[in-house]
């Protein structure tokens, strides 16, 4: 980026992908066959999240296995497509236990398929999702958790960094902005302006209505 002092990113793509996988693994009891879903095979961030999730699974959850026949499927950023694709996958592969979503439409669409096929408690999904849009799915237990980042916290972090810059402070990593998820920012590899935090959040039945959006 040009003409900026700093760019704060809530997280690195690798970190967020691993975080989604942690949530899926917890729902799957850290075992079983899963696959990954992206909006499209050309969507950069979604595929980076999915790649990172798979890498994290291989390293951290040895009892989980990626579905080799269909390692990655597309939702076209459409909940109905995600639902139909998931329904076909669960029918085609009876041992499929989980689907890692990346688009905000993926996990909710997959959840509809799980509910319709009577697979609640047997098949699982996790991925990016908006809180209030998915409150019913979370509260019913169809989905254990979704992932996101809190824009209010991101705003606080940006203001805190702006104050440091205006005060003439030297910005060196790790940067602590005193905001949850933004207390250990690191510069992105090869960049002197992009700072990446750990600002991911878990959305579940207990906190889904606490975010205000």
C-alpha positions as CSV (number, residue, x, y, z in Angstrom):
1,X,0.0,0.0,0.0
2,X,1.1,3.5,-0.8
3,X,0.3,6.8,1.1
4,X,-0.4,5.0,4.4
5,X,1.5,5.1,7.6
6,X,0.4,1.6,8.7
7,X,-2.2,-1.0,7.7
8,X,-3.6,-3.0,10.6
9,X,-5.0,-6.5,9.7
10,X,-6.9,-8.4,12.3
11,X,-4.8,-11.5,11.6
12,X,-2.6,-13.3,9.1
13,X,-4.4,-15.6,6.7
14,X,-2.4,-18.5,8.0
15,X,-3.4,-17.7,11.6
16,X,-7.1,-17.4,10.8
17,X,-7.2,-20.6,8.8
18,X,-5.6,-22.5,11.7
19,X,-8.2,-20.9,14.0
20,X,-11.1,-22.1,11.9
21,X,-9.6,-25.6,11.9
22,X,-9.3,-25.5,15.7
23,X,-13.0,-24.8,15.9
24,X,-13.9,-27.6,13.5
25,X,-11.6,-30.0,15.2
26,X,-13.2,-29.3,18.6
27,X,-16.6,-30.0,17.1
28,X,-15.4,-33.2,15.4
29,X,-13.7,-34.4,18.7
30,X,-10.4,-34.2,16.8
31,X,-11.1,-37.2,14.6
32,X,-12.7,-38.1,11.3
33,X,-12.8,-37.2,7.6
34,X,-13.4,-33.6,6.5
35,X,-13.1,-31.4,3.5
36,X,-12.8,-27.7,2.8
37,X,-15.2,-25.2,1.1
38,X,-14.3,-21.9,-0.5
39,X,-16.3,-19.3,-2.5
40,X,-14.2,-20.2,-5.6
41,X,-10.9,-21.8,-6.4
42,X,-9.6,-18.4,-7.5
43,X,-10.5,-16.6,-4.2
44,X,-7.1,-15.8,-2.7
45,X,-7.9,-15.3,0.9
46,X,-10.4,-18.2,1.2
47,X,-7.9,-20.6,-0.3
48,X,-5.1,-19.3,1.9
49,X,-7.3,-19.9,4.9
50,X,-8.2,-23.4,3.7
51,X,-4.6,-24.3,3.0
52,X,-3.6,-23.1,6.4
53,X,-6.4,-25.1,8.0
54,X,-5.3,-28.3,6.3
55,X,-1.6,-27.7,7.2
56,X,-2.6,-27.1,10.8
57,X,-4.7,-30.2,10.9
58,X,-1.8,-32.3,9.6
59,X,0.4,-30.9,12.3
60,X,-2.0,-30.8,15.2
61,X,-4.8,-33.3,14.7
62,X,-3.4,-36.6,13.4
63,X,-6.7,-38.5,13.8
64,X,-8.4,-36.2,11.2
65,X,-8.1,-36.9,7.5
66,X,-8.8,-34.7,4.5
67,X,-11.2,-36.2,2.0
68,X,-8.8,-37.1,-0.8
69,X,-11.5,-37.6,-3.5
70,X,-12.8,-34.0,-3.1
71,X,-10.3,-31.9,-1.1
72,X,-11.9,-28.6,-1.9
73,X,-15.3,-27.6,-3.1
74,X,-16.9,-24.3,-4.2
75,X,-19.9,-22.4,-2.8
76,X,-19.8,-19.4,-5.2
77,X,-20.4,-17.2,-2.1
78,X,-24.0,-18.5,-2.1
79,X,-25.7,-20.2,0.9
80,X,-28.0,-22.3,-1.4
81,X,-25.0,-23.5,-3.4
82,X,-23.2,-24.4,-0.1
83,X,-26.3,-26.2,1.1
84,X,-26.7,-28.3,-2.1
85,X,-23.0,-29.1,-2.4
86,X,-22.8,-30.2,1.2
87,X,-25.9,-32.3,0.9
88,X,-24.4,-34.1,-2.1
89,X,-21.1,-34.6,-0.3
90,X,-22.7,-36.1,2.8
91,X,-24.8,-38.5,0.6
92,X,-21.8,-39.4,-1.5
93,X,-19.4,-40.0,1.3
94,X,-21.1,-41.5,4.4
95,X,-17.9,-41.2,6.4
96,X,-17.6,-37.5,5.9
97,X,-17.8,-35.9,9.3
98,X,-16.9,-32.2,8.8
99,X,-16.7,-29.3,6.3
100,X,-14.4,-26.3,7.0
101,X,-16.0,-23.2,5.5
102,X,-14.3,-19.9,4.5
103,X,-17.0,-17.7,2.9
104,X,-19.6,-16.4,5.3
105,X,-22.2,-18.4,3.4
106,X,-20.4,-21.7,3.7
107,X,-21.0,-22.9,7.3
108,X,-24.6,-21.7,7.4
109,X,-25.3,-23.5,4.2
110,X,-23.6,-26.6,5.3
111,X,-25.5,-26.5,8.6
112,X,-28.9,-26.5,6.7
113,X,-27.8,-29.7,5.0
114,X,-26.7,-31.3,8.3
115,X,-30.1,-30.4,9.8
116,X,-32.1,-31.6,6.8
117,X,-30.2,-34.9,6.6
118,X,-30.6,-35.7,10.3
119,X,-26.9,-35.5,10.9
120,X,-26.9,-33.2,13.9
121,X,-24.3,-34.5,16.3
122,X,-22.8,-36.7,13.6
123,X,-21.6,-34.1,11.0
124,X,-20.1,-30.7,11.8
125,X,-19.1,-27.5,10.2
126,X,-17.3,-24.3,11.3
127,X,-16.2,-21.2,9.4
128,X,-16.7,-17.5,9.0
129,X,-20.2,-16.2,9.8
130,X,-22.1,-13.1,11.0
131,X,-23.5,-13.4,14.6
132,X,-27.2,-12.4,14.4
133,X,-27.7,-13.9,11.0
134,X,-26.8,-17.3,12.4
135,X,-28.2,-17.0,16.0
136,X,-30.8,-19.6,15.5
137,X,-28.4,-22.2,14.1
138,X,-26.0,-21.7,17.0
139,X,-28.7,-21.7,19.7
140,X,-30.2,-24.9,18.3
141,X,-26.9,-26.7,18.4
142,X,-26.8,-27.4,14.6
143,X,-23.5,-25.4,14.6
144,X,-21.2,-25.3,17.6
145,X,-19.3,-22.2,16.6
146,X,-18.5,-19.7,13.9
147,X,-15.5,-17.5,13.5
148,X,-15.1,-13.8,12.7
149,X,-13.3,-10.6,13.8
150,X,-14.9,-7.8,15.7
151,X,-15.0,-4.5,13.7
152,X,-15.4,-2.5,16.9
153,X,-12.1,-3.9,18.3
154,X,-10.4,-3.2,15.0
155,X,-11.6,0.4,15.1
156,X,-10.2,0.8,18.6
157,X,-6.9,-0.7,17.5
158,X,-6.7,1.7,14.6
159,X,-7.3,4.7,16.8
160,X,-4.7,3.5,19.4
161,X,-2.1,3.2,16.7
162,X,-3.0,6.6,15.2
163,X,-2.4,8.1,18.7
164,X,1.0,6.5,18.8
165,X,1.9,7.8,15.4
166,X,0.7,11.3,16.2
167,X,2.7,11.3,19.4
168,X,5.8,10.5,17.4
169,X,6.3,7.1,18.9
170,X,8.5,4.7,17.0
171,X,6.5,1.7,15.9
172,X,8.5,-1.5,16.4
173,X,7.2,-5.1,16.7
174,X,5.7,-6.5,18.8
175,X,3.2,-3.6,19.0
176,X,0.8,-3.6,22.0
177,X,-2.2,-1.4,21.4
178,X,-4.0,-2.4,24.6
179,X,-6.9,-3.9,22.6
180,X,-7.9,-7.6,22.8
181,X,-6.4,-9.4,19.8
182,X,-4.1,-6.5,19.1
183,X,-1.5,-6.7,21.9
184,X,1.2,-8.5,20.0
185,X,1.1,-7.2,16.4
186,X,3.9,-8.3,14.1
187,X,4.9,-6.9,10.7
188,X,3.9,-9.0,7.8
189,X,6.9,-10.7,6.3
190,X,8.5,-8.3,3.8
191,X,6.5,-5.3,4.9
192,X,7.2,-2.2,7.0
193,X,3.6,-1.0,7.1
194,X,1.3,-4.0,7.4
195,X,0.8,-5.1,11.0
196,X,-1.0,-8.4,11.7
197,X,-2.8,-9.2,15.0
198,X,-4.7,-12.2,16.5
199,X,-8.1,-10.6,16.4
200,X,-10.2,-13.6,15.5
201,X,-13.2,-14.4,17.7
202,X,-15.4,-17.4,18.4
203,X,-19.1,-17.0,18.0
204,X,-21.2,-19.5,19.9
205,X,-24.6,-19.9,21.5
206,X,-23.5,-18.2,24.6
207,X,-22.2,-14.9,23.1
208,X,-24.0,-14.7,19.7
209,X,-26.2,-11.8,20.8
210,X,-23.5,-9.9,22.5
211,X,-21.8,-8.3,19.5
212,X,-24.7,-6.0,18.4
213,X,-24.6,-7.0,14.7
